[in-house]
């Protein structure tokens, strides 16, 4: 029988992202008394009770997304994509100002589709890593409030700050559905 352990982080945690349903967590400090710096991502193994990786940045981290093969870190105007195994930088994507940390990555292990805000307001950049292909979708005329991908990454859903419409697009060619 496994004992219930309580880990006292003695400080605030601003972001927690879990790798699928396993023991790996991405942690970023937050709140009035952050446990960790707000510009660092700590990869925590909850089974071994230790930090297994660390990524540092010059600005605050807005969001983190994890896959078995990738770590995606969202800053206010840039998104970094790392190889999970060795934390090697794969991609750096410039975005418009992104205070909400908007970003979506497909969950299916057979294909990596990443949706990020583009440099232009209301536009979404879709990158399909296995095809070495990216394109921009003109989703809305106003700023984005949400982006999401289905499991396989074939469909992109977007919403704007106006909040009146949810639009669906094919990620293969950017056509509306």
C-alpha positions as CSV (number, residue, x, y, z in Angstrom):
1,X,0.0,0.0,0.0
2,X,1.4,3.4,-1.0
3,X,1.7,6.0,1.7
4,X,0.1,9.4,1.1
5,X,2.9,11.9,0.9
6,X,2.3,15.7,1.3
7,X,5.0,17.8,-0.3
8,X,5.4,21.2,1.3
9,X,6.4,23.6,-1.4
10,X,6.3,26.5,1.1
11,X,5.3,29.0,-1.5
12,X,3.0,29.8,-4.3
13,X,2.7,27.8,-7.5
14,X,1.3,29.8,-10.5
15,X,1.3,27.1,-13.2
16,X,1.0,23.3,-12.9
17,X,0.8,21.2,-16.1
18,X,0.6,17.4,-16.0
19,X,2.1,15.1,-18.6
20,X,-0.9,13.1,-19.7
21,X,-1.8,11.0,-16.7
22,X,1.6,10.3,-15.2
23,X,3.9,11.4,-12.5
24,X,5.7,14.3,-14.4
25,X,4.6,17.8,-13.7
26,X,5.7,21.2,-15.0
27,X,5.8,23.8,-12.2
28,X,6.1,27.6,-12.3
29,X,6.1,29.8,-9.3
30,X,3.4,32.4,-8.7
31,X,1.3,34.4,-6.2
32,X,2.5,36.8,-3.6
33,X,5.2,34.5,-2.3
34,X,6.3,32.3,-5.2
35,X,8.1,29.0,-4.4
36,X,10.1,29.1,-7.6
37,X,11.0,32.0,-9.9
38,X,8.2,33.0,-12.3
39,X,10.6,32.8,-15.2
40,X,11.6,29.2,-14.7
41,X,9.9,25.9,-15.6
42,X,10.7,23.0,-13.3
43,X,10.0,19.5,-14.5
44,X,9.1,17.6,-11.4
45,X,8.9,13.8,-11.1
46,X,6.4,13.1,-8.4
47,X,7.4,9.4,-8.2
48,X,11.0,10.2,-7.4
49,X,10.2,13.5,-5.5
50,X,12.8,15.5,-7.4
51,X,13.3,18.0,-10.2
52,X,14.4,16.2,-13.4
53,X,14.8,19.3,-15.6
54,X,14.7,23.1,-15.6
55,X,14.2,25.8,-18.2
56,X,15.0,29.5,-17.6
57,X,13.8,32.5,-19.5
58,X,14.3,36.3,-19.3
59,X,10.6,37.0,-18.9
60,X,7.7,35.4,-17.0
61,X,6.2,32.2,-18.2
62,X,2.5,32.5,-19.1
63,X,1.8,28.8,-19.8
64,X,3.3,25.3,-20.3
65,X,2.1,22.4,-22.4
66,X,3.5,18.9,-22.2
67,X,3.6,15.9,-24.5
68,X,5.6,12.7,-24.2
69,X,8.0,14.2,-26.8
70,X,7.7,17.9,-26.4
71,X,7.7,20.7,-23.8
72,X,6.0,24.0,-25.0
73,X,6.7,27.1,-23.0
74,X,4.6,30.2,-23.6
75,X,6.0,33.7,-22.9
76,X,4.2,37.0,-23.5
77,X,5.5,37.4,-27.1
78,X,7.3,34.1,-27.9
79,X,6.7,30.4,-27.6
80,X,9.6,27.9,-27.3
81,X,9.3,24.2,-28.2
82,X,11.8,21.7,-26.6
83,X,12.5,18.0,-27.1
84,X,11.3,16.4,-23.8
85,X,14.0,13.8,-23.6
86,X,17.0,16.2,-23.6
87,X,15.4,19.7,-23.4
88,X,17.0,20.6,-26.7
89,X,15.3,23.6,-28.4
90,X,13.3,22.6,-31.4
91,X,11.5,25.8,-32.3
92,X,11.0,29.4,-31.3
93,X,7.9,31.2,-32.5
94,X,7.2,34.9,-32.3
95,X,3.6,35.9,-31.4
96,X,1.6,39.0,-30.8
97,X,1.2,40.0,-27.2
98,X,-0.2,36.9,-25.5
99,X,-1.0,37.7,-21.8
100,X,-3.3,34.7,-21.5
101,X,-0.6,32.2,-22.6
102,X,-2.7,30.9,-25.5
103,X,-1.3,27.8,-27.1
104,X,-2.6,24.3,-28.0
105,X,-0.8,21.1,-28.9
106,X,-2.3,17.8,-30.2
107,X,-2.3,14.9,-27.8
108,X,-2.0,12.1,-30.4
109,X,1.6,10.7,-30.3
110,X,1.6,10.0,-34.0
111,X,1.6,13.7,-35.1
112,X,2.6,17.0,-33.4
113,X,0.3,19.9,-34.3
114,X,0.9,23.2,-32.5
115,X,-1.5,26.1,-32.7
116,X,-0.2,29.5,-31.5
117,X,-1.2,33.1,-31.8
118,X,0.5,34.7,-34.8
119,X,2.2,38.1,-34.9
120,X,-1.1,39.6,-36.3
121,X,-4.0,40.0,-34.0
122,X,-6.7,37.4,-34.5
123,X,-4.5,35.1,-36.6
124,X,-3.4,31.6,-35.6
125,X,-0.2,29.9,-36.7
126,X,-0.5,26.2,-37.2
127,X,2.7,24.1,-37.2
128,X,2.7,20.4,-38.2
129,X,6.2,19.2,-37.2
130,X,6.1,15.8,-38.9
131,X,5.3,17.5,-42.3
132,X,7.8,20.4,-41.6
133,X,4.9,22.7,-42.5
134,X,3.3,25.8,-41.0
135,X,0.6,28.2,-42.2
136,X,-1.4,31.1,-40.7
137,X,-5.2,31.1,-40.4
138,X,-7.1,34.4,-40.3
139,X,-9.5,33.3,-37.6
140,X,-10.9,36.6,-36.2
141,X,-10.6,40.4,-36.7
142,X,-10.2,41.0,-32.9
143,X,-7.8,39.4,-30.4
144,X,-8.0,35.7,-29.6
145,X,-9.4,34.6,-26.3
146,X,-9.0,30.9,-26.8
147,X,-7.5,28.3,-29.1
148,X,-8.0,24.5,-28.9
149,X,-7.2,21.4,-30.9
150,X,-8.9,18.0,-31.1
151,X,-7.0,14.9,-30.0
152,X,-5.4,14.3,-33.5
153,X,-4.8,18.0,-34.2
154,X,-6.9,17.9,-37.3
155,X,-9.4,20.5,-36.1
156,X,-8.7,23.9,-34.6
157,X,-11.3,25.8,-32.6
158,X,-10.9,29.5,-31.9
159,X,-12.8,32.2,-30.0
160,X,-12.2,36.0,-30.0
161,X,-12.4,38.6,-27.2
162,X,-15.8,39.5,-28.4
163,X,-16.9,36.0,-27.4
164,X,-19.8,35.7,-29.8
165,X,-18.4,33.1,-32.2
166,X,-16.4,29.8,-32.0
167,X,-14.9,29.0,-35.3
168,X,-13.6,25.7,-36.5
169,X,-10.8,25.2,-39.1
170,X,-9.0,22.3,-40.7
171,X,-5.4,22.4,-39.6
172,X,-4.2,20.8,-42.9
173,X,-5.1,23.7,-45.1
174,X,-6.7,26.3,-42.8
175,X,-10.1,26.0,-44.4
176,X,-13.2,26.8,-42.3
177,X,-15.3,23.8,-41.3
